[in-house]
């Protein structure tokens, strides 16, 4: 490209579309950012699991019984295992309704049902 001005001087550019390669020093922040983002993605993917895991809030064990409480969201669940007759009682405890029996189960029946389902 040639530019002429009043003094008749010519400025020429041999190749106006010259491609420059970035220096290695300029790429360091880009690679660091890429690795940081990849690490954050991996770290956050571990938090995608459901957060409704069961946790025992309080347990009590005696010679003939075991008790366990768990937060249900609306109140608490109280589970009592009777070691003498092998039964399990599940109660819902909340401030509006008090203590309500939800279910009574026999441990032997639960084990038998589970073993049959696994055998299928």
Buried (B, 14 or more C-beta within 10 A) or exposed (E): EEEEEEEEEEEEEEEEEEEEEEEEEEEEEEEEEEEEEEEEEEEEEEEEEEEEEEEEEEEEEEEEEBBBBBEEEEBBBBBBBBEEEBBBBBBBBBEEEEEEEEEEBEBEEEEEEEEEEEEE
